[in-house]
Amino acid sequence: MNNSVTNSARLLWAALRALLVLTLVTGVIYPLVVTGVAQAVFNNKANGSEIKADGKVVGSSLIGQQGYSLDYFQGRPANGLGTNSVNTQYKLILSGATNLAADSKVLVKQVEDAKAAVVKNNSTADYKVRPSQVPADAVTSSGSGLDPDISPAYARLQVHRVAERNHLSVAQVEKLVEEHTDGRTLGFIGEPTVNVLELNIALKSLVTKS
């Protein structure tokens, strides 16, 4: 009996020591090491890929923002949960796609209305947009509804309107788009993109200097 109690106590003590050691390693040391490496090597990404303007955080390069005036470049539509009333420019609680089928009359109407708006808003006295010029990302939302990027084609489509409204030359705005166009990952993965928030920050800086 005494041997049995002694053995049980020894096993319990061994199990408690193992628990304490594993808790220390996996619950304290490992998280600290991972956090330290992330902060040292991937500081920006580890902190949410923050974008700053005038020394203040204005958003993340991973999350699209809505509500830009037509003086600025427009992002993709946010027809899913990203437009939920609990979301604001800086407090994003829900996201998601529309969940509408490709043959949904509601979705077709949304796309048609979006295309008409893109044509109307981006046509100027010197530049008329044709419906065939409107790229897919200008009239459809992403899976999350919060895509931060647009295609270079959609960015270029907005150049004349942005230039006219901000009293800039088309060449100046085209240069901005070119400078903020990111190529394919590793040269062959995905498609070229333009981050709308970063582009609009650069636009605002250019307007201020002009």
Residue pairs with C-beta under 8 A, 6 or more apart in sequence:
35 46
38 45
38 46
39 46
39 47
44 50
48 60
48 62
49 60
49 61
49 62
50 57
50 59
50 60
50 61
51 57
51 58
51 59
51 60
51 61
51 197
51 198
51 201
52 58
53 201
53 204
58 197
58 201
59 65
59 89
59 90
59 197
60 148
61 148
61 195
61 197
61 198
62 148
63 92
63 146
63 148
64 75
64 76
64 78
64 82
64 142
64 146
64 147
64 148
64 149
64 196
64 197
65 75
65 89
65 148
65 196
65 197
66 75
66 78
66 82
66 83
66 89
67 89
68 74
68 75
68 196
68 200
70 121
70 161
70 165
71 162
71 165
71 166
72 162
72 200
72 203
72 204
73 150
73 155
73 158
73 162
73 194
73 196
73 199
73 200
73 203
74 121
74 150
74 158
74 196
75 147
75 148
75 150
75 196
76 137
76 138
76 140
76 141
76 142
76 147
76 150
77 110
77 114
77 139
77 140
77 141
78 141
78 145
78 146
79 98
79 110
79 141
79 145
80 95
80 96
80 97
80 98
80 99
80 141
80 143
80 144
80 145
81 94
81 95
81 96
81 97
81 145
82 92
82 94
82 95
82 96
82 141
82 144
82 145
82 146
83 145
84 93
84 94
86 93
86 94
87 93
87 94
87 95
92 146
95 144
95 145
95 146
96 143
96 144
96 145
97 141
97 142
97 143
97 144
97 145
98 107
98 110
98 141
98 145
100 106
100 107
101 107
110 139
111 139
111 140
114 138
114 139
114 140
115 131
115 134
115 138
115 139
118 129
118 134
118 138
118 139
118 157
119 129
119 130
119 131
119 134
121 161
122 129
122 157
122 158
122 160
122 161
123 129
123 161
124 160
124 161
124 164
125 164
126 160
126 164
127 160
127 161
129 157
133 157
134 157
135 151
135 153
135 154
135 157
137 147
137 150
137 151
137 154
138 150
138 154
138 157
141 147
148 195
148 196
148 197
149 182
149 193
149 194
149 195
149 196
150 193
150 194
150 196
151 191
151 192
151 193
151 194
152 177
152 181
152 192
152 193
152 194
154 194
155 177
155 180
155 181
155 194
155 199
156 174
156 177
159 170
159 173
159 174
159 177
160 170
162 168
162 173
162 203
163 169
163 170
163 172
163 173
166 173
166 203
166 206
166 207
166 210
167 210
168 206
168 207
168 210
172 206
173 203
176 199
176 202
176 203
176 206
177 194
177 199
179 202
180 194
180 195
180 198
180 199
180 202
181 192
181 193
181 194
182 192
182 193
182 194
182 195
183 192
184 190
184 191
184 192
